[in-house]
Amino acid sequence: MKIIVATDSASGITKEEAKKLEIPVLPVPFIINGTEYYENVNMTKETFYQLLNDDAEISTSQPSYMALTEFFNNLLKEYDAIIYIPLSSGLSGSCQTASMIAADEYDGKVWVVDNQRISVSQRQSVLDAQFLIQQGKSPQEVYDQLMNTKFDSSIYIMLDTLKYLAKGGRLTPAAAVIGNVLNLKPVLQIQGEKLDAFSKTRGYKKGTKIMLEALKNDLSGRYHEFDEKGEMYLQIAHTNCLDRALELKEKMEEEFPGYEIFLTDLPLEVSCHLGEGALGVACTRRL
């Protein structure tokens, strides 16, 4: 049986990486001043962040019904089944749409995995699925394994500004102004369906300390069993602040000796909600 693993661009998998890994990636659209764009298709990172700083009206969207069916139909010309791993249903309606299409039209040929992942953790799920297929697992077995391990990942994100939380309706504009004046850095977490508040602090250094302490607690606590087996590894993701990300990577190499640390940009459809200067860390189990 020929099985292909596919995902969407919220995984952060670039065109170059997708080609190398042989992973089809469906672009997720976002809207700027009323026009639809796709990362590295008709919008570059440089232009995106310039528009963001110029206060353009930016919002996210999701792949259309037509885009999803065309994506699946093209893959099924060559493969017998698709394991599709989209952005978490807790953060987008895309997963629900894909699940509905799969149930209505594809009769067991498309398996939509809603394992509550985004960005670096979603990327790892894609690699895990490929590994399981190489081990000879069936679509049902791959699906079950990914769903059974969906909470084996923690993400912590420190925002540089409260502006975009206010734009998204999660914070009042007045609170955002006060927070920015006081240099408050909110730290958010993803350990399941949604993005939740975790902590808040003043300044970048204190924020990174909080995130690294959270990782240590996860590795010694909820993921201790997996960590002892060497199954956990660390990740860093950022929105257009590479220097800070590299600085954080050096610090993590000192505090977490022996761990592999993966560093990447957050995809633009995620940056729409976080703004520039966001910095995230994660620990994820690797099957």
N, C-alpha and C positions, 0 to 999 in steps of 0.2 A: 504494500500500500504506500503510495507516494503522499507524504504529508508535508505541508509547508507552514512555517510559523510567520505570522505577519503582525504588524503593529501600526500605531499612528505616530505622528511626529512629536507628540507630547512625551514620548520615550527619550527624546534627545538624540536618537540615532541619526547621524548625518547621512547625506547621500553617499559619501565615500565609504563610510562604515557599513551602510546597508548593502552596498555592492560587494564589499569584501566578505561580509557574513552571509550574503545571499538571503537577506531579509527584506521583503517588500514593506515599504512604509507609506501609509496613507497620510497626505498632508492635512493638517488641521487648520482651517481658515481663521483669521481674525479681521476685524473691521477697523479701518482708520479713516476718519472723516467721511464715512459712508461708503467707502470702497473696500472690497474684499481683497485680502492679500494672503500669501503663503510664504513662509520662511524659505529663503534661498531659491524661490521660484520667481516671484516678482517683488520681493522685499529683502534687502540685506540688513544685517544687524546694525551697521553704521547708520543707515537711513532711519531705521526703526527708533533707535535711541535718540536721534536728533529730533524726530517728530514727537517722541515722548516728552523730551525736555522743552519742546515748543508748545506744550499743552494741547496737542491734537486730541480729538475725541477718539479714544481707542477702546474697543471692546472685543470680546471673544465670541466665536460662533462654534459650529460643529459641522463635520462632514454631512452633506445632504444624503437623502435616501438614494438619489441617483448615483452620487459618487461612491457610496458604499456598495451598491449592487454592481456597478461597473467594475469596481476593485475586486470583488469576490468572483464575478463571472470570468474575468481575465485570468485569475489564478486557477480556477477550476478547469480551464482549458488544458492545463498541464498537470494539475495535481488532483488526487482523489479526495483530499480533505484539507481544511484550513484550521489552524489554531490561531485565532485572532485575539490579541491582547491590547485592548484600548485603554485610554485614560480612565481612571476610577469613576464609577457611576456616582460617587459622592461629590465629584467635582465637575461633572459634565453629563449632559443628556445623551452624548454620543454612544455610550455603552448600551443604554437601553434601546436606542434605535437599532443598533447593530444586532442586539439579541432578538428583537422583534422580527427583523428581516430574516435572520438565520432560522428562526422557528417557523416562519410563514412560507419561506421560499426554497430552503436548501436541504431539508430532509436529512439532517445528520451530517451534512458535508462541511458545515461551518460551525465551529465551536468557539463561542465568544466567552472569554475568560474575564469575569469581573472580580479580580482579586485585589481591588483597592490599591492599585499602584499608580505612581506618577514619576516621570523623569528617571532618575538613576535606579530606583527600585523597579520601575516598569521595564527598564532596559534589562535588568538582571533576570526578570521573569521571562523575557524573550530568549535570553541565552540559556536559561534553565530548560525551557521548552525544547529548544534545539537539542540539548544534551539528552533529554529523555527520549526524544524521537530516535536519536542515534543509538540509544540502548534498546531500541525495538519496541517501545511502548506504543499502545494504541491511542487514538485521539481521546477516548474516554479516560484512559489511565493518565495521560498528560494533563487533561482538564482537572481530574480529581486531585492530582498531586499539587498542582498550582493553587487550587482552591483551599486545600488542606494546609498550605504553608503561607497563606496570604498575609498573615499578621507577623511574619518573621522578618520585619523590617521597621526601622524607626527613622524618621526624618525630622530635623530641626532647622528652622529658617529664621535668620535675623534680618529684619528689614531696615533699610537706611532711612526711610521716610514713611510717615503714616498717610501721606497724601492719597495713595492709591487704594488703601483700605477705605478711606472716606469716599472716594469716587465710586467704589463698588458697593457703597451703602452699609458697610460693616462698622463704620465709625462716623460720628458727626464731624463736619468741617471744623467746627470750633475746637473740638477735642484734638483733631489732627494738628491744628495750629499750635495749641498749647504744648502738645507732645513734641513737636519739632523744636519749639523754643527751648524746652527743657532738655533737648537732646535725648529723648527717650527712644530706646531701640526695642521694639516688641520682638519676642522670640516665639514663633509659632511651631506647632508640631503636627505631623501626620503619622498616626499609628492606627489607622483604620480608614473609615470612609471619608472623613472631612478634615479640613484644616482648622485646628483649634488653637486657642491661646495657651501658651506654656509658661511664659515669664515675660517680664519687662525690666529693663535696666537702663542706666545712663552710660552711653559711650560704647564704642566698638570693642574695646579690650574686655570689658566686663561681659559683654554679650557673647563673645567667643568662648570665654571661660565657662559660662553657663551651659553652652551647647556641648562643650567637650566633657564637662562633668556629667551631663545627661547621657552621653554615649558610654562613658565608663560605667555608669549605673546600669544601663541596659545590658552591656556585655557581661557584667558580673552578676546581674540579676536575671531578668526574663530570658536572656539568650545564653545563659551560662553553659547549658548543656551543649549547644551548638558551637559556642566559642571554644570549649575544651577540645572539640573534634577538629578545630581549624576551619569551620564552615562559614565564619563571619568575616566580612571584609568591609572597609570603610570607603566612603565617597564624599566628595566635595562638589558643590554646584554653585554657580554665581550668575548674577545678571550684570554683565559688563563691568566687572571689577576684578580682573585677572590678577593684578598685583596683590590685592588683599587675599585672594584665593591661594596664590602661591606662598604667601607668608603664612597663611593658616596651615597649608600642607607641611611646611617645614616644622611648625610647632607640633602638628599631629604625629609626624615621624619621630619626634623626640618623646612624646607622651604615650605613643602606641607602637613601640618597637616591634618589628616583625610582621606587622599588618600590611597587606597591600592596600594602597590608597588610590582611588580613581578620581580624577578631576575633570570636570566638563562645564560647559555653559548650560544654563537653563534655556529651554526652547522659548521662542518669542511669545507663543500663546500663553505660557506661564508668566513670562515677564510682564505681560499686560496687567496682571493683577498685583504684582509685587513691586514694580518700579525698578529703576536702576539702583545698583549698589547692594542688592540683596545677596546674602551669603548663607548657604545651607550646608549642613553635614548630615551624613546618614550612616547607619550600619545595616547591612543586609546579609541575610543568609544565602549562601550559594549552594545549590543542590549538587 
